[in-house]
Amino acid sequence: MAIRRCLLADDLPFRIFIASRPEWAIHSALQPGGHLCGMAYHIQLSDKYDATADMRRYLRRRFEDIGLRINNPKWFGQANIETLVQAGSGQFIVATVYKYIAERRASPAERLKIVLTWTPHEGQATRPFEMLDKLYTNILLDAKNAYEAVDSHHGRDFLLLFRTYHMEVPGFMLDANVADSVKLAADVLSVLLSLEPQGEETLISDLRCLVAFKPGKWQNKLSLHLYHKSFSDFLEAPSRAKNLFIPESRVYTHLAKCFMQHIIKCPLDLDSLPAKWEALPLSKLHRDSLKRVIELLPFFLIKPKTALHDDEVVGFTQNGGWQKVDKMLPLLHRAIIFHHEIFQRWISHLRQISDRLKGRKPQTAAVINEFAKKWEDYHQQYRAELEERHPRVREFQQQP
């Protein structure tokens, strides 16, 4: 508002150029309805501008200057520049790398080699991305403190929530066994995490210089997009993220708990369900989230990185969680949600859960095993009837 009142209110004979990270104040001001919308020409560098050519030109000139300084113009190769440019993900962050390489008290060739081959681990002396890591740390800490200071966010773990969305970035599959089919759209994930509508946008409102939610290749659903590959590398390396690091096991465990709670708190009258899943008296978003939970729960419970306590599964069982799944599963079957092989794996995972609990929680194990047998019998019967009515189904089901 100060920009509009002081610089745009009068007919000043100047053109004003402002460069800024897309923090909330400037981002909202430039959006439709914002007080600068229509009054400013907005160039969104992170979204539309690829700085690859500029980075390539910048590095070549800077490296040539170093070559003059050390009297060795061949100390680097074009392939080295291309590797650094590709790692920049189209964003102009190579200046930080150059500053490390250009240290006059060290060999630029050795430092370039360190940058190109560096893999983070504990106790490592060389830290070529130290300045970048400090920047990421400060941005994340500011965003965490601002988000958790809101009274309605009491009890929420900002870093855990953000890492959960980060693991849904293309290339970070929740379960490689079922590949793209398990990818959760951002809005569905927000429902499962018990966030308010558009809660994912609120979560990243102070991180817009680094990330954005954009339509992905998978059914055009929104997923988290990182502008900088180096930011993803930072989040995944405990030696770099330090106290901000969230291991995958915490995400898997938290999601498994959310899945079970989502089923237990399902508001449907399970004794009077409609004949089709699409007719459930829920919004499409909540139907989609419930469908995903039922599909994925066994995979999450059996996953080695899910560190659930036995009592969590016992509580889910005692609160009628499996009974609710039992009521809804036929509707998913009739909608042909499960491919035969996937459903067989789904049943197999349930049996593994039962086997794990057999010695420690025999009653819960018996309940899970009973339902697994019932659902396997139901599936085989339904499949046989379907193949009898439609012979081509057998051919389809046998496709890899």
C-alpha positions in Angstrom: 0.0 0.0 0.0 2.9 2.3 0.7 4.2 1.8 -2.8 0.8 2.8 -4.3 0.4 5.9 -2.0 3.9 7.3 -2.3 4.9 6.3 -5.8 1.8 5.6 -7.9 -0.8 8.1 -6.6 0.5 11.0 -8.6 1.6 11.4 -12.2 5.3 11.1 -11.5 7.4 11.2 -14.6 9.4 8.1 -13.6 9.3 4.4 -14.3 9.9 2.5 -11.1 11.6 -0.9 -11.1 11.2 -3.1 -8.0 12.9 -6.5 -7.5 11.6 -8.7 -4.7 11.1 -12.2 -3.6 7.4 -13.1 -3.9 6.7 -12.8 -0.2 3.1 -12.6 1.0 2.7 -8.8 0.9 4.0 -8.3 -2.6 2.5 -11.6 -3.9 -1.0 -10.7 -2.7 -0.7 -7.1 -3.9 0.0 -8.3 -7.5 -2.8 -10.9 -7.6 -6.3 -10.2 -8.9 -8.0 -7.9 -6.4 -4.6 -6.7 -5.0 -4.0 -3.0 -4.8 -1.1 -3.2 -7.3 -2.9 -5.4 -9.8 -3.2 -3.6 -13.1 -1.0 -0.8 -12.0 2.3 -2.8 -12.3 3.8 -4.9 -15.0 4.7 -8.2 -13.2 7.5 -10.3 -14.5 7.4 -13.6 -12.7 11.0 -14.8 -13.0 10.5 -18.0 -11.0 7.4 -19.0 -13.1 8.1 -17.9 -16.6 11.8 -16.9 -17.0 14.5 -19.5 -17.5 17.8 -18.1 -16.6 19.8 -21.0 -18.1 21.4 -19.0 -20.9 22.3 -16.2 -18.5 23.8 -18.7 -16.0 25.8 -20.3 -18.7 27.2 -17.0 -19.9 27.9 -15.8 -16.3 29.8 -18.9 -15.4 31.9 -18.9 -18.6 32.9 -15.3 -18.1 33.7 -15.7 -14.5 35.6 -18.9 -15.0 37.6 -17.3 -17.8 38.5 -14.5 -15.4 39.8 -17.1 -13.0 41.8 -18.7 -15.8 43.5 -15.3 -16.4 44.2 -15.0 -12.7 45.8 -18.5 -12.4 47.3 -18.4 -15.9 45.5 -21.5 -16.9 42.6 -20.9 -19.4 41.8 -24.6 -19.6 41.2 -25.3 -15.9 37.5 -25.9 -16.6 35.4 -27.5 -19.3 32.1 -26.7 -21.0 30.7 -29.9 -19.5 31.4 -28.6 -16.0 29.4 -25.4 -16.8 26.5 -27.5 -18.2 26.4 -29.6 -15.0 26.2 -26.5 -12.8 23.6 -24.9 -15.0 21.4 -28.0 -14.9 21.7 -28.2 -11.2 20.4 -24.6 -11.0 17.0 -25.8 -12.3 16.6 -22.7 -14.5 17.2 -20.3 -11.5 20.1 -17.9 -11.1 21.7 -19.4 -7.9 25.1 -20.2 -9.4 26.6 -17.0 -8.0 26.8 -18.8 -4.6 28.7 -21.7 -6.2 31.0 -19.3 -8.0 31.8 -17.5 -4.8 32.9 -20.8 -3.3 35.0 -21.8 -6.3 36.6 -18.4 -6.6 38.2 -18.4 -3.1 41.6 -16.9 -3.9 43.4 -18.9 -1.2 42.4 -22.3 -2.7 42.7 -24.1 -6.0 39.6 -23.3 -8.2 40.0 -26.6 -10.0 39.9 -28.6 -6.7 36.9 -26.6 -5.5 35.1 -27.1 -8.8 35.7 -30.8 -8.4 34.3 -30.7 -4.9 31.1 -28.9 -6.0 30.6 -31.4 -8.9 31.2 -34.5 -6.8 30.1 -33.4 -3.3 27.8 -35.7 -1.4 26.8 -34.6 2.1 27.5 -36.7 5.2 28.2 -36.2 8.9 31.6 -34.8 9.9 32.4 -33.5 6.4 34.9 -30.7 6.4 34.1 -29.2 3.0 30.8 -27.3 2.7 30.5 -25.7 -0.8 26.9 -24.8 -0.2 27.2 -23.4 3.2 26.0 -19.9 2.3 23.1 -21.4 0.4 22.2 -23.6 3.3 22.2 -20.6 5.7 19.8 -18.8 3.3 17.4 -21.8 3.2 17.7 -22.2 7.0 16.7 -18.6 7.6 13.8 -18.7 5.1 12.4 -21.9 6.6 12.8 -20.8 10.2 11.0 -17.5 9.5 8.2 -19.4 7.7 7.9 -21.9 10.5 7.7 -19.3 13.2 5.2 -17.2 11.4 2.9 -20.2 10.6 3.0 -21.7 14.1 2.4 -18.3 15.7 -1.2 -18.2 14.3 -3.5 -19.3 17.1 -5.6 -21.6 14.8 -2.4 -23.5 13.9 -1.8 -24.5 17.5 -0.3 -27.9 17.7 0.7 -28.1 14.1 4.3 -29.0 13.0 5.1 -26.7 10.1 8.2 -28.6 9.1 6.5 -32.0 9.2 3.6 -30.7 7.1 5.8 -29.1 4.5 8.0 -32.2 4.2 4.9 -34.2 3.6 4.0 -32.1 0.6 7.7 -32.1 -0.5 7.7 -35.9 -0.7 4.9 -35.7 -3.2 7.0 -33.8 -5.6 7.4 -35.8 -8.9 10.3 -38.2 -8.3 9.5 -38.8 -4.6 7.0 -41.7 -4.7 5.2 -42.7 -1.5 5.4 -46.4 -2.6 7.5 -47.5 -5.6 5.4 -50.7 -5.7 2.4 -48.9 -7.0 4.2 -46.0 -8.6 2.1 -43.0 -9.9 -1.2 -44.5 -8.7 -0.5 -43.5 -5.1 0.4 -39.9 -5.8 -1.8 -37.7 -3.7 -3.0 -34.4 -5.1 -2.3 -31.4 -2.8 -5.9 -30.7 -2.0 -6.5 -34.4 -1.1 -3.4 -34.4 1.1 -4.7 -31.2 2.8 -7.9 -33.0 3.8 -6.0 -36.0 5.1 -3.7 -33.7 7.1 -6.8 -32.0 8.6 -6.0 -28.6 7.1 -8.5 -26.0 6.2 -9.5 -25.5 2.6 -6.6 -24.0 0.7 -4.5 -24.9 3.7 -1.6 -25.9 1.5 -1.4 -22.4 0.1 -1.4 -20.9 3.6 1.4 -23.3 4.5 3.8 -22.0 1.8 2.7 -18.3 1.9 6.2 -17.4 3.2 8.0 -19.7 0.9 6.9 -18.5 -2.5 10.5 -17.6 -3.4 11.3 -21.3 -3.3 8.1 -23.3 -4.0 4.6 -23.2 -5.6 1.7 -25.5 -6.1 1.3 -26.2 -9.8 -0.6 -28.7 -11.9 1.4 -31.8 -12.4 1.6 -34.4 -15.2 -0.6 -36.8 -13.2 -4.2 -36.0 -14.1 -3.3 -32.3 -13.9 -3.5 -32.4 -10.1 -1.8 -29.8 -8.0 1.5 -30.8 -6.5 4.4 -29.0 -4.9 6.9 -27.5 -7.4 10.4 -26.5 -6.2 12.1 -23.8 -8.1 15.6 -24.9 -7.0 16.8 -28.5 -7.0 19.3 -27.5 -4.4 16.5 -26.8 -2.0 15.2 -30.3 -2.3 18.8 -31.6 -1.8 18.9 -29.4 1.4 15.7 -30.8 2.8 16.8 -34.4 2.3 20.3 -34.1 3.8 20.4 -34.1 7.7 24.0 -32.7 7.6 22.7 -29.7 5.7 19.2 -29.1 7.1 20.4 -30.0 10.7 17.5 -29.2 13.1 15.2 -28.6 10.3 15.6 -32.1 8.8 12.5 -34.3 8.8 13.2 -38.0 8.0 10.9 -39.9 5.7 9.9 -42.2 8.6 8.2 -39.3 10.4 6.2 -38.5 7.3 5.1 -42.1 6.7 4.2 -42.5 10.3 2.2 -39.3 10.5 0.3 -40.1 7.3 -0.5 -43.6 8.5 -2.0 -42.1 11.7 -3.9 -39.5 9.6 -5.3 -42.2 7.3 -6.6 -44.2 10.3 -8.2 -41.1 11.9 -9.8 -40.2 8.5 -11.6 -43.5 8.4 -12.6 -43.5 12.1 -14.0 -40.0 11.8 -15.9 -40.7 8.5 -19.3 -39.0 8.9 -21.2 -41.5 6.7 -24.1 -43.6 7.9 -22.5 -46.9 7.0 -25.8 -48.9 7.4 -27.5 -47.0 4.5 -24.9 -46.5 1.9 -25.9 -45.9 -1.8 -25.1 -48.4 -4.5 -22.4 -46.3 -6.1 -19.3 -44.6 -4.7 -20.0 -41.4 -6.6 -23.4 -41.2 -4.9 -21.9 -41.0 -1.4 -23.2 -37.8 0.4 -19.8 -36.2 0.5 -18.0 -33.6 -1.6 -15.9 -35.0 -4.5 -12.8 -33.9 -2.6 -13.8 -35.9 0.5 -14.8 -38.9 -1.6 -11.4 -38.8 -3.3 -9.6 -38.5 0.0 -11.6 -41.4 1.5 -10.9 -43.6 -1.5 -7.2 -42.9 -1.4 -7.1 -43.7 2.3 -8.7 -47.1 1.8 -6.5 -47.9 -1.1 -3.2 -46.9 0.6 -3.7 -47.8 4.3 -2.3 -51.4 4.1 0.7 -50.3 2.1 1.5 -47.6 4.7 1.0 -49.9 7.7 3.5 -52.5 6.3 6.1 -50.0 5.0 9.4 -50.4 6.9 9.7 -46.6 7.2 6.4 -46.4 9.1 7.2 -46.5 12.8 3.7 -47.0 14.2 3.3 -48.4 17.7 1.2 -51.5 18.0 -1.3 -49.6 20.1 -2.1 -47.3 17.1 -3.3 -50.2 15.1 -5.1 -51.7 18.1 -6.9 -48.5 18.7 -8.0 -48.3 15.0 -9.3 -51.8 15.3 -11.2 -51.3 18.6 -12.8 -48.1 17.2 -14.3 -50.0 14.3 -11.9 -48.9 11.6 -11.8 -52.2 9.8 -15.6 -52.5 10.0 -15.9 -49.2 8.3 -13.6 -50.2 5.6 -15.6 -53.5 5.3 -18.8 -51.4 4.6 -17.2 -49.2 2.0 -15.0 -51.6 0.2 -17.7 -53.2 -2.0 -18.5 -49.7 -3.5 -14.9 -49.3 -4.5 -14.9 -52.8 -6.0 -18.0 -52.1 -8.1 -16.3 -48.9 -9.4 -13.4 -51.2 -10.5 -10.9 -49.1 -8.4 -8.6 -52.1 -7.7 -6.6 -53.9 -10.4 -6.5 -57.6 -9.6 -2.7 -57.7 -8.9 -2.9 -54.5 -6.8 -5.8 -55.9 -4.7 -3.9 -59.2 -4.2 -1.0 -57.2 -2.9 -3.4 -55.1 -0.7 -4.6 -58.4 0.9 -1.1 -59.7 1.2 -0.1 -56.6 3.1 -3.0 -57.0 5.5 -1.9 -60.6 6.2 1.6 -59.3 6.9 0.2 -56.8 9.4 -1.7 -59.6 11.1 1.4 -61.8 11.2 3.4 -59.0 12.8 0.9 -58.5 15.5 0.1 -62.2 16.2 2.6 -62.6 19.0 2.1 -59.2 20.6 -1.6 -58.3 20.0 -3.3 -61.6 19.1 -6.9 -60.3 19.2 -6.2 -57.4 16.8 -4.2 -59.8 14.6 -7.2 -62.2 14.5 -9.6 -59.4 13.5 -7.4 -58.2 10.7 -6.9 -61.7 9.4 -10.6 -62.4 9.5 -11.3 -59.4 7.4 -8.5 -60.2 5.0 -10.0 -63.6 4.4 -13.5 -62.2 3.9 -12.3 -59.5 1.4 -10.2 -62.0 -0.5 -13.2 -64.3 -0.8 -15.4 -61.4 -1.9 -12.9 -60.3 -4.5 -12.5 -63.8 -6.0 -16.3 -64.2 -6.2 -16.8 -60.8 -7.7 -14.0 -61.3 -10.2 -15.4 -64.7 -11.2 -18.9 -63.2 -11.7 -17.5 -60.3 -13.7 -15.4 -62.6 -16.0 -18.5 -64.8 -16.6 -20.5 -61.8 -17.7 -17.7 -60.1 -19.5 -15.0 -62.5 -20.9 -12.7 -59.7 -22.0 -12.2 -58.7 -18.3 -10.0 -61.7 -17.8 -7.8 -60.5 -20.7 -7.7 -57.0 -19.2 -6.9 -58.1 -15.7 -4.0 -60.2 -17.0 -2.3 -57.3 -18.6 0.9 -56.1 -16.8 
